[in-house]
Amino acid sequence: MSPFWNRERRTEAAPTPENTKRLHVRFVGRVQGVGFRWTASMVARRLSLTGWVRNELDGSVTAEIQGESEHVGAFFSQMLEEMSRGGRTSYTIDKRDEIPVVRGEREFVVRY
């Protein structure tokens, strides 16, 4: 039998650096209908962060952001810069908690 047909699907975990941290964040203000989630995913991917972002029923946006400490910190400044272009939105961080790291996480996604 050909080796092609015998290949097992590998799902190796992504390496997680020692200085990795994960934050659970709640953004409030004008954050829905202004490209906030799309911008968050673009910034996170640019910084090689993993996690997710989603709209909440109360009009807020919740995210979990994971990566090397300096990249997580850069996420917030880059979000502010991106979202302030053209006066798209005004927001604040209502809640920001450090939570356990999710080992092996590979990407940043928009949840629905």
Backbone as numpy.savetxt, mean C-alpha at the origin, in Angstrom:
# Nx Ny Nz CAx CAy CAz Cx Cy Cz
8.11 -38.37 -20.26 7.27 -37.18 -20.26 8.16 -35.93 -20.26
7.75 -34.95 -20.95 8.50 -33.70 -21.07 8.59 -32.98 -19.74
9.76 -32.35 -19.44 9.89 -31.59 -18.19 8.88 -30.44 -18.11
8.45 -29.94 -19.28 7.47 -28.86 -19.30 6.19 -29.29 -18.59
5.75 -30.50 -18.84 4.50 -30.98 -18.27 4.64 -31.38 -16.81
5.86 -31.62 -16.36 6.08 -32.04 -14.98 6.37 -30.89 -14.02
6.41 -29.68 -14.52 6.75 -28.55 -13.65 5.69 -28.35 -12.57
6.18 -28.24 -11.38 5.28 -27.91 -10.27 5.22 -26.41 -10.15
4.07 -25.90 -9.83 3.93 -24.46 -9.65 4.59 -24.07 -8.33
5.54 -23.15 -8.41 6.25 -22.72 -7.20 5.66 -21.42 -6.70
5.48 -21.36 -5.41 4.99 -20.13 -4.79 5.93 -19.80 -3.64
7.13 -19.39 -4.03 8.12 -19.06 -3.02 7.79 -17.72 -2.39
7.96 -17.64 -1.11 7.69 -16.40 -0.40 8.75 -15.36 -0.75
8.28 -14.12 -0.86 9.21 -13.01 -1.10 10.03 -12.78 0.16
11.30 -12.48 0.02 12.11 -12.21 1.21 11.61 -10.95 1.91
11.65 -10.96 3.22 11.20 -9.82 4.01 12.39 -9.26 4.77
12.86 -8.05 4.39 14.02 -7.46 5.08 13.76 -7.26 6.58
14.83 -7.24 7.35 14.74 -7.09 8.80 14.10 -5.78 9.24
14.33 -4.69 8.51 13.79 -3.39 8.93 12.41 -3.11 8.35
11.69 -4.18 8.01 10.34 -4.03 7.46 9.35 -3.69 8.57
8.42 -2.77 8.23 7.33 -2.49 9.16 6.04 -2.39 8.37
4.92 -2.50 9.08 3.59 -2.45 8.46 2.73 -1.50 9.27
2.06 -0.60 8.56 1.17 0.36 9.21 -0.25 0.16 8.72
-1.19 0.29 9.64 -2.62 0.35 9.31 -2.99 1.82 9.43
-3.51 2.40 8.34 -3.74 3.84 8.29 -5.16 4.11 7.82
-5.79 5.12 8.45 -7.12 5.59 8.03 -6.99 7.05 7.61
-7.32 7.31 6.34 -7.29 8.66 5.79 -8.72 9.21 5.76
-8.90 10.45 6.18 -10.22 11.09 6.14 -10.10 12.42 5.41
-11.24 12.93 4.98 -11.28 14.17 4.21 -11.83 13.86 2.83
-11.39 14.61 1.87 -11.84 14.38 0.48 -10.92 13.33 -0.14
-11.24 12.08 0.10 -10.38 10.97 -0.33 -11.06 9.98 -1.26
-12.34 10.12 -1.49 -13.03 9.23 -2.41 -13.47 10.01 -3.64
-13.33 9.38 -4.81 -13.72 10.02 -6.06 -12.69 11.01 -6.58
-11.47 10.97 -6.06 -10.41 11.90 -6.47 -9.12 11.19 -6.89
-9.19 9.87 -7.09 -8.01 9.12 -7.50 -7.07 8.76 -6.35
-7.57 8.81 -5.13 -6.72 8.56 -3.97 -6.16 7.14 -3.97
-7.02 6.15 -4.19 -6.55 4.75 -4.17 -5.56 4.48 -5.30
-5.86 4.99 -6.48 -4.97 4.80 -7.61 -3.61 5.44 -7.31
-3.63 6.66 -6.76 -2.39 7.35 -6.42 -1.62 6.58 -5.35
-2.33 6.08 -4.34 -1.67 5.30 -3.28 -1.00 4.06 -3.85
-1.67 3.38 -4.77 -1.05 2.17 -5.35 0.14 2.54 -6.22
0.07 3.65 -6.96 1.18 4.09 -7.79 2.40 4.43 -6.92
2.17 5.20 -5.84 3.27 5.59 -4.95 3.85 4.36 -4.26
2.99 3.47 -3.77 3.46 2.26 -3.08 4.31 1.40 -4.00
3.86 1.22 -5.21 4.62 0.39 -6.15 5.95 1.03 -6.50
5.95 2.35 -6.66 7.19 3.07 -6.97 8.22 2.89 -5.84
7.73 2.78 -4.61 8.60 2.63 -3.45 8.82 1.16 -3.06
8.33 0.23 -3.87 8.45 -1.21 -3.61 7.78 -1.62 -2.30
6.64 -1.01 -2.01 5.87 -1.35 -0.82 4.83 -2.39 -1.18
4.36 -3.12 -0.18 3.28 -4.07 -0.36 2.13 -3.67 0.56
1.00 -4.33 0.37 -0.17 -4.06 1.22 -1.40 -3.85 0.37
-2.29 -2.98 0.85 -3.55 -2.74 0.16 -4.14 -1.39 0.56
-5.14 -0.96 -0.23 -5.88 0.27 0.03 -7.33 0.04 -0.39
-8.30 0.60 0.35 -9.71 0.44 -0.03 -10.55 1.60 0.50
-11.64 1.88 -0.21 -12.64 2.85 0.26 -13.48 2.20 1.34
-13.90 3.01 2.30 -14.80 2.54 3.35 -16.17 3.19 3.17
-17.19 2.57 3.72 -18.56 3.07 3.59 -18.75 4.45 4.21
-17.94 4.79 5.21 -18.09 6.08 5.89 -17.40 7.23 5.15
-16.84 6.96 3.96 -16.19 7.99 3.16 -14.69 8.10 3.39
-14.15 7.31 4.30 -12.71 7.31 4.54 -12.03 6.30 3.62
-10.72 6.26 3.68 -9.93 5.27 2.96 -9.01 4.61 3.97
-8.94 3.29 3.94 -8.08 2.52 4.83 -6.99 1.86 4.00
-5.80 1.78 4.58 -4.68 1.13 3.89 -3.82 0.40 4.89
-3.17 -0.65 4.41 -2.08 -1.28 5.14 -0.87 -1.17 4.23
0.18 -0.58 4.76 1.38 -0.26 3.99 2.56 -0.96 4.64
3.30 -1.74 3.85 4.41 -2.52 4.39 5.65 -2.36 3.53
6.77 -2.23 4.20 8.05 -2.18 3.48 9.14 -1.73 4.42
10.30 -1.45 3.83 11.42 -0.96 4.62 11.03 0.38 5.23
11.47 0.61 6.46 11.04 1.78 7.23 11.14 3.09 6.46
12.28 3.32 5.79 12.45 4.60 5.09 11.49 4.72 3.91
11.13 3.62 3.28 10.19 3.66 2.16 8.77 3.90 2.66
8.42 3.32 3.80 7.10 3.57 4.38 6.97 5.06 4.73
8.01 5.62 5.32 8.00 7.05 5.64 7.87 7.91 4.40
8.57 7.54 3.34 8.52 8.30 2.08 7.13 8.23 1.44
6.38 7.16 1.70 5.04 7.02 1.15 4.18 8.23 1.51
4.22 8.65 2.76 3.35 9.73 3.21 3.72 11.07 2.57
4.99 11.37 2.47 5.38 12.64 1.84 5.07 12.62 0.34
5.27 11.49 -0.31 4.97 11.41 -1.74 3.48 11.45 -2.01
2.68 10.87 -1.12 1.22 10.96 -1.27 0.76 12.40 -1.16
1.28 13.10 -0.18 0.91 14.51 0.01 1.28 15.32 -1.23
2.46 15.09 -1.76 2.91 15.80 -2.96 2.02 15.48 -4.16
1.75 14.20 -4.38 0.94 13.78 -5.53 -0.50 14.30 -5.42
-1.09 14.19 -4.25 -2.50 14.57 -4.09 -2.71 16.08 -4.03
-1.68 16.84 -3.73 -1.84 18.29 -3.67 -1.70 18.94 -5.05
-1.19 18.21 -6.03 -1.08 18.73 -7.39 -2.47 19.04 -7.93
-2.65 20.24 -8.35 -3.94 20.64 -8.93 -5.05 20.74 -7.90
-4.70 20.76 -6.62 -5.72 20.88 -5.57 -6.73 19.76 -5.56
-6.27 18.54 -5.88 -7.20 17.41 -5.99 -7.88 17.05 -4.69
-7.19 17.19 -3.58 -7.81 16.73 -2.34 -7.16 17.35 -1.12
-7.88 17.28 -0.06 -7.37 17.68 1.25 -7.72 16.53 2.20
-6.74 16.02 2.88 -7.00 14.88 3.76 -6.11 14.95 4.99
-6.50 14.18 5.98 -5.67 14.01 7.17 -5.61 12.52 7.49
-4.64 12.18 8.31 -4.52 10.80 8.78 -5.20 10.74 10.14
-6.30 10.01 10.19 -7.11 9.91 11.40 -6.55 8.85 12.36
-5.93 7.84 11.80 -5.43 6.72 12.61 -4.21 6.14 11.93
-3.18 5.84 12.71 -1.94 5.27 12.16 -1.35 4.36 13.23
-1.44 3.06 13.01 -0.96 2.07 13.98 0.03 1.13 13.33
1.10 0.82 14.04 2.02 -0.21 13.57 1.41 -1.57 13.92
1.40 -2.47 12.95 0.80 -3.79 13.12 1.82 -4.84 12.67
1.56 -6.13 12.95 2.51 -7.17 12.56 2.74 -7.23 11.05
3.97 -7.51 10.67 4.37 -7.65 9.28 3.74 -8.91 8.69
3.33 -8.84 7.44 2.82 -10.01 6.72 3.98 -10.56 5.89
4.55 -11.65 6.33 5.71 -12.24 5.66 5.31 -12.80 4.29
6.18 -12.58 3.31 5.97 -13.14 1.99 5.01 -12.38 1.11
4.47 -11.27 1.57 3.56 -10.48 0.74 4.32 -9.93 -0.47
3.70 -9.96 -1.65 4.42 -9.63 -2.88 4.00 -8.34 -3.57
2.82 -7.80 -3.28 2.36 -6.66 -4.05 1.48 -5.73 -3.24
1.20 -4.59 -3.84 0.27 -3.61 -3.27 -0.96 -3.62 -4.17
-2.14 -3.79 -3.58 -3.36 -3.92 -4.37 -4.43 -2.94 -3.90
-5.33 -2.62 -4.83 -6.52 -1.85 -4.50 -7.61 -2.87 -4.21
-8.19 -2.78 -3.03 -9.28 -3.70 -2.67 -10.62 -3.00 -2.90
-11.61 -3.81 -3.23 -12.96 -3.29 -3.48 -13.95 -3.90 -2.53
